[in-house]
Amino acid sequence: MSAEAYEPIQIRTAGNHVEVDGLNQADISAAIDLYQAVVQRQVEARADLSAQVNKAFAEQNLDLISGESQKQVIQNVALRERLLKEEGFLTYASLAELRDSTEKAARTWVARQRDRKELFTVEIRGRTLIPQVQLTSAGDVDPSIAELTRPLLTSGLGGWSLWAWLTNPTGRLSGEVPAKLVRTDMARTHRAAQRYASELRLAQGADS
């Protein structure tokens, strides 16, 4: 872009169109092209990951496991595919772009938050994904969601299971979705997370 891109930019609505001060037509066209390229990359990445999930499922020799186990595998694959397609995620690269930082800095930040049980990630085919449900629009940890994830991570709940619990209706909340209900009833949602965490710890004790 030209030097004009560094001048203060003002955007305002004028009737049925938008006016931008501080950018010329070439700058605006370049910005739109960049945005469209980013969106296209996101679409392609989601499609690629979905294909990888399905390929991983197809490569499993289901004849070697019981019918009940096969059913569980199918359900897990379907759930993960839904999460990838519908709930949104970031990679280290896209998180770095959102936070206006380097990919190395994004990796370090994620590792630090993960160690604090403030944030969780999931793995697929060697790639690390950061579920978007736990982040603000600026790429920071959402404190309301962190209040739910912290006790569950401490109790050993895995990333995929935690992502599913946060974004699906649960009987612990009379069919409400935890990540949505926490916006209007933090206390109730937090109690549900604590009860779930207690159940996980009890189950682990029984198995040991």
Secondary structure as a PSIPRED ss2 file (coil, helix, strand):
# PSIPRED VFORMAT (PSIPRED V4.0)

   1 M C   1.000  0.000  0.000
   2 S C   1.000  0.000  0.000
   3 A H   0.000  1.000  0.000
   4 E H   0.000  1.000  0.000
   5 A H   0.000  1.000  0.000
   6 Y H   0.000  1.000  0.000
   7 E C   1.000  0.000  0.000
   8 P C   1.000  0.000  0.000
   9 I C   1.000  0.000  0.000
  10 Q E   0.000  0.000  1.000
  11 I E   0.000  0.000  1.000
  12 R E   0.000  0.000  1.000
  13 T E   0.000  0.000  1.000
  14 A E   0.000  0.000  1.000
  15 G C   1.000  0.000  0.000
  16 N C   1.000  0.000  0.000
  17 H E   0.000  0.000  1.000
  18 V E   0.000  0.000  1.000
  19 E E   0.000  0.000  1.000
  20 V E   0.000  0.000  1.000
  21 D E   0.000  0.000  1.000
  22 G C   1.000  0.000  0.000
  23 L C   1.000  0.000  0.000
  24 N C   1.000  0.000  0.000
  25 Q H   0.000  1.000  0.000
  26 A H   0.000  1.000  0.000
  27 D H   0.000  1.000  0.000
  28 I H   0.000  1.000  0.000
  29 S H   0.000  1.000  0.000
  30 A H   0.000  1.000  0.000
  31 A H   0.000  1.000  0.000
  32 I H   0.000  1.000  0.000
  33 D H   0.000  1.000  0.000
  34 L H   0.000  1.000  0.000
  35 Y H   0.000  1.000  0.000
  36 Q H   0.000  1.000  0.000
  37 A H   0.000  1.000  0.000
  38 V H   0.000  1.000  0.000
  39 V H   0.000  1.000  0.000
  40 Q H   0.000  1.000  0.000
  41 R H   0.000  1.000  0.000
  42 Q H   0.000  1.000  0.000
  43 V H   0.000  1.000  0.000
  44 E H   0.000  1.000  0.000
  45 A H   0.000  1.000  0.000
  46 R H   0.000  1.000  0.000
  47 A H   0.000  1.000  0.000
  48 D H   0.000  1.000  0.000
  49 L H   0.000  1.000  0.000
  50 S H   0.000  1.000  0.000
  51 A H   0.000  1.000  0.000
  52 Q H   0.000  1.000  0.000
  53 V H   0.000  1.000  0.000
  54 N H   0.000  1.000  0.000
  55 K H   0.000  1.000  0.000
  56 A H   0.000  1.000  0.000
  57 F H   0.000  1.000  0.000
  58 A H   0.000  1.000  0.000
  59 E H   0.000  1.000  0.000
  60 Q C   1.000  0.000  0.000
  61 N C   1.000  0.000  0.000
  62 L H   0.000  1.000  0.000
  63 D H   0.000  1.000  0.000
  64 L H   0.000  1.000  0.000
  65 I C   1.000  0.000  0.000
  66 S C   1.000  0.000  0.000
  67 G H   0.000  1.000  0.000
  68 E H   0.000  1.000  0.000
  69 S H   0.000  1.000  0.000
  70 Q H   0.000  1.000  0.000
  71 K H   0.000  1.000  0.000
  72 Q H   0.000  1.000  0.000
  73 V H   0.000  1.000  0.000
  74 I H   0.000  1.000  0.000
  75 Q H   0.000  1.000  0.000
  76 N H   0.000  1.000  0.000
  77 V H   0.000  1.000  0.000
  78 A H   0.000  1.000  0.000
  79 L H   0.000  1.000  0.000
  80 R H   0.000  1.000  0.000
  81 E H   0.000  1.000  0.000
  82 R H   0.000  1.000  0.000
  83 L H   0.000  1.000  0.000
  84 L H   0.000  1.000  0.000
  85 K H   0.000  1.000  0.000
  86 E H   0.000  1.000  0.000
  87 E H   0.000  1.000  0.000
  88 G C   1.000  0.000  0.000
  89 F E   0.000  0.000  1.000
  90 L E   0.000  0.000  1.000
  91 T C   1.000  0.000  0.000
  92 Y H   0.000  1.000  0.000
  93 A H   0.000  1.000  0.000
  94 S H   0.000  1.000  0.000
  95 L H   0.000  1.000  0.000
  96 A H   0.000  1.000  0.000
  97 E H   0.000  1.000  0.000
  98 L H   0.000  1.000  0.000
  99 R H   0.000  1.000  0.000
 100 D C   1.000  0.000  0.000
 101 S C   1.000  0.000  0.000
 102 T C   1.000  0.000  0.000
 103 E H   0.000  1.000  0.000
 104 K H   0.000  1.000  0.000
 105 A H   0.000  1.000  0.000
 106 A H   0.000  1.000  0.000
 107 R H   0.000  1.000  0.000
 108 T H   0.000  1.000  0.000
 109 W H   0.000  1.000  0.000
 110 V H   0.000  1.000  0.000
 111 A H   0.000  1.000  0.000
 112 R H   0.000  1.000  0.000
 113 Q H   0.000  1.000  0.000
 114 R H   0.000  1.000  0.000
 115 D H   0.000  1.000  0.000
 116 R C   1.000  0.000  0.000
 117 K C   1.000  0.000  0.000
 118 E C   1.000  0.000  0.000
 119 L C   1.000  0.000  0.000
 120 F C   1.000  0.000  0.000
 121 T C   1.000  0.000  0.000
 122 V E   0.000  0.000  1.000
 123 E E   0.000  0.000  1.000
 124 I E   0.000  0.000  1.000
 125 R C   1.000  0.000  0.000
 126 G C   1.000  0.000  0.000
 127 R E   0.000  0.000  1.000
 128 T E   0.000  0.000  1.000
 129 L E   0.000  0.000  1.000
 130 I E   0.000  0.000  1.000
 131 P E   0.000  0.000  1.000
 132 Q H   0.000  1.000  0.000
 133 V H   0.000  1.000  0.000
 134 Q H   0.000  1.000  0.000
 135 L E   0.000  0.000  1.000
 136 T C   1.000  0.000  0.000
 137 S C   1.000  0.000  0.000
 138 A C   1.000  0.000  0.000
 139 G C   1.000  0.000  0.000
 140 D C   1.000  0.000  0.000
 141 V E   0.000  0.000  1.000
 142 D C   1.000  0.000  0.000
 143 P H   0.000  1.000  0.000
 144 S H   0.000  1.000  0.000
 145 I H   0.000  1.000  0.000
 146 A H   0.000  1.000  0.000
 147 E H   0.000  1.000  0.000
 148 L H   0.000  1.000  0.000
 149 T H   0.000  1.000  0.000
 150 R H   0.000  1.000  0.000
 151 P H   0.000  1.000  0.000
 152 L H   0.000  1.000  0.000
 153 L H   0.000  1.000  0.000
 154 T H   0.000  1.000  0.000
 155 S C   1.000  0.000  0.000
 156 G C   1.000  0.000  0.000
 157 L C   1.000  0.000  0.000
 158 G C   1.000  0.000  0.000
 159 G H   0.000  1.000  0.000
 160 W H   0.000  1.000  0.000
 161 S H   0.000  1.000  0.000
 162 L H   0.000  1.000  0.000
 163 W H   0.000  1.000  0.000
 164 A H   0.000  1.000  0.000
 165 W H   0.000  1.000  0.000
 166 L H   0.000  1.000  0.000
 167 T H   0.000  1.000  0.000
 168 N C   1.000  0.000  0.000
 169 P C   1.000  0.000  0.000
 170 T E   0.000  0.000  1.000
 171 G H   0.000  1.000  0.000
 172 R H   0.000  1.000  0.000
 173 L H   0.000  1.000  0.000
 174 S C   1.000  0.000  0.000
 175 G C   1.000  0.000  0.000
 176 E E   0.000  0.000  1.000
 177 V C   1.000  0.000  0.000
 178 P H   0.000  1.000  0.000
 179 A H   0.000  1.000  0.000
 180 K H   0.000  1.000  0.000
 181 L H   0.000  1.000  0.000
 182 V C   1.000  0.000  0.000
 183 R C   1.000  0.000  0.000
 184 T C   1.000  0.000  0.000
 185 D C   1.000  0.000  0.000
 186 M H   0.000  1.000  0.000
 187 A H   0.000  1.000  0.000
 188 R H   0.000  1.000  0.000
 189 T H   0.000  1.000  0.000
 190 H H   0.000  1.000  0.000
 191 R H   0.000  1.000  0.000
 192 A H   0.000  1.000  0.000
 193 A H   0.000  1.000  0.000
 194 Q H   0.000  1.000  0.000
 195 R H   0.000  1.000  0.000
 196 Y H   0.000  1.000  0.000
 197 A H   0.000  1.000  0.000
 198 S H   0.000  1.000  0.000
 199 E H   0.000  1.000  0.000
 200 L H   0.000  1.000  0.000
 201 R H   0.000  1.000  0.000
 202 L H   0.000  1.000  0.000
 203 A H   0.000  1.000  0.000
 204 Q H   0.000  1.000  0.000
 205 G H   0.000  1.000  0.000
 206 A H   0.000  1.000  0.000
 207 D H   0.000  1.000  0.000
 208 S C   1.000  0.000  0.000
